[in-house]
Amino acid sequence: MYQTDVLDWDETDAAEGALPPAQMVINIVSNDVLQLTVSKTALDVFKNLSQVGRSAALKTLLSS
């Protein structure tokens, strides 16, 4: 599996096994240094969400 650019994804990519573009993206940008603390629990939640999302995307691709 590989991820394609949002603007370039089409049905040909789906046939080749590419995952569709993400529906939501978290993008953090700052001109200053950010001190960001992420707990292990938050990382686990992000990991679980990504696994569920990947599984759903694969089911969608395989069912079409």
C-alpha positions in Angstrom: 0.0 0.0 0.0 1.1 3.5 -0.7 -0.4 6.9 -0.1 -1.0 9.2 -3.0 -1.2 13.0 -3.2 -4.8 14.3 -2.5 -5.0 16.1 -5.9 -3.7 13.1 -7.8 -5.9 10.3 -6.4 -8.4 8.6 -8.7 -10.0 5.3 -9.4 -6.8 4.0 -11.2 -5.0 4.5 -7.9 -7.7 2.5 -6.1 -7.2 -0.3 -8.5 -3.5 -0.3 -7.9 -4.0 -0.5 -4.1 -3.4 3.1 -3.1 -5.3 4.4 -0.1 -7.6 7.3 -0.7 -6.5 10.7 0.7 -7.1 11.5 4.3 -10.4 13.1 5.2 -8.9 15.1 8.0 -5.4 16.3 8.7 -4.0 18.0 11.8 -1.4 20.5 10.7 0.4 22.6 13.3 2.5 25.5 12.1 4.2 28.2 14.2 6.8 30.9 13.7 7.9 30.5 17.3 9.2 27.4 19.1 6.3 25.3 20.4 6.7 23.3 23.6 4.3 20.5 23.0 3.7 17.6 25.4 2.1 14.4 24.1 1.3 11.7 26.6 1.9 8.0 25.9 -1.9 7.6 26.2 -2.4 10.2 23.4 0.1 8.4 21.2 -1.7 5.1 21.8 -5.0 6.8 20.9 -3.5 8.2 17.7 -2.1 4.7 16.9 -5.4 3.0 17.4 -7.3 5.6 15.3 -4.8 5.2 12.5 -5.2 1.4 12.6 -9.0 1.6 12.5 -8.9 4.2 9.7 -6.5 2.0 7.7 -8.7 -1.0 8.2 -11.8 0.9 7.1 -10.0 2.2 4.0 -8.9 -1.3 3.1 -12.5 -2.7 3.5 -13.8 0.1 1.3 -11.2 -0.6 -1.4 -11.8 -4.3 -1.3 -15.5 -4.0 -1.5 -15.5 -1.8 -4.6 
